């Protein structure tokens, strides 16, 4: 089963569990966003960050310092 097929089931079911109604246009937009963003999200899930140490005292108002 392809990701698109699962999204066709998952998106309406998730909305229904939250008590939200969506028409065909809403579902089409959500499906297109899923197709666009899901491959990159899967790549992030596969990213190994085990070698990255925690950032101590981060200043969230600035970009991280280059190492």
N, C-alpha and C positions, 0 to 999 in steps of 0.2 A: 504494500500500500504506500503510495507516494505521500509526501508531506502535504501537498495540495488537497488530496482526498481527506486526510486527517483534519486539516484546517476547516474544510467544509462541514465536518461534524463538530469539531471542537468549539468553533467560534459561536454558532447559534446556541449550543448547549451551555457554554459559559455565560453568555448573556442571559439565557433563561434562568440559570441558577441564581443570578443577581436580580431577577425580576425586571430585566430590561427587554424592551421590544425593539426589533430592528427590521426594517423593510428590505427589499431586494437591493436597493441602491446602497444602503448602509452596509449590508453584507458584502457587496461587491467592492466597496472601498476598503473595508477591513481585510478582505481576501487579497486585494492588490498590495496593501501595506505588508501583509504577512509574506507574500511572495518576494517583496522587495527587501525586507529586513531580516527574514528568518535565516538565510544562509550566513550572513555576518554574525548573527547571534550564535549559531551553531559553532562558528569558528572561535568565538570568544569562550564558549564552553570547553573547547578542546585546548585552549591556551594553557600551557604549563607555567604557572607563576611560583612554583616551589622554590626557585633560586632567588626570587625577589624578596628582600627583607622589608620589614615595615618602615614606613617613613616616620621618623621621630619629630614631634612638634611641628606638624605641617602648617604652613601659612596658606590657608585656602584662598586668600585674596590675590595670590601670585601663582604663576606657573611653577612647577617643580624645577629645582636647579638641575642643570645638566651634570652628569657624572663623568 
